[in-house]
Amino acid sequence: MTQIIALTQLPNIGKVVSEKLFQVGITTPEELKAIGSEQAFIRLQTIDETACLSMLQALEGAVQGIRWHNLSKERKEELREFFNMRKI
């Protein structure tokens, strides 16, 4: 439970997303940062068919330590392209 709380200390990560991250084996902020937003998102898609672009952007913001709204336009576009390629 302490690890879930640690994940919620990151920007954009609330209780629900932190619990999902924990379920896919990402249990600390350091693990999330090491794996990166795209790989974390791929893992989340295995347990959550509703994983969306907003979740991907939230993960990237958490990795960068900023609110997802403040991601650069270029990074948002890269994430959008990645998301569109991942659609099943």
N, C-alpha and C positions, 0 to 999 in steps of 0.2 A: 504494500500500500504506500509505503514511503516513496518508492520509485514513481508511482503514478503521480503523487504530489509534486515530485521534482520535475516531471515533464510539464505539469501545469504551470510551472514558474516561467516557462518559455512564452514569448508572445504568441498569440493566436491558438494556443493549445489549452482546451478546456478538459473537463473531466471525461466526456464521452470519447473524444479523440485520443486522449492519453490512455484510456482503457483499451481502445482498439490497437494502439501502438504496442501496448504491453502484450496483447494477445498474439501479435505477430513477431514477438521477440525483441522489440525495441523498448528497453526498459529505463534508459537514462538519457538526459539531454546530450551527453557525449556520444552515445551510440547513434542518436538521430543525426547529429552533426557529421559523424563519421560516414554513415551510410548515404546521407544526402536525401533531398526531398523526393527525387524521382524513384529511387529504389525503395524508399519507405512507402511511397504511394503504390508501387507495384505490389508490395506485400499487403497493403491495406485492401487493395482490390480483391485479393483472394478471400477475404472474409466479409467484405462490404461492397455489394454490387451497386450501392448508391454513391460510392466515392466519386466526387465531382471536382471540377476545376477549382472551385473555391477551396476545397480541402487541400489540393495540391499547392495552391498559392499560400495557404496558411502554413503548410509544412515548410515551404521555402522561406517564408518570413521567420518562422521559428529557427530555422538553421542559421539565417543571417542575423537573428536577434532584433528584428524589426516587425512592426505591424505589416501585414501583407499588402495593405493599401499603399505602402511606401516603397514597394518593389519598383525597380526601374521598368520603364515601358518595354525595353528590350528583353528583360528577364521574363516579364509577364507574357510576352509574345512567344518566347522559347517554351515556356510552360504550357501555353495554349497549344502549340504545335505538338509537344510531347503528349498532352492529354488526348488530342484528336487522333494520334497514332495508336493510343492505348484503348480507344473505344472498341468494345467487343460487339 
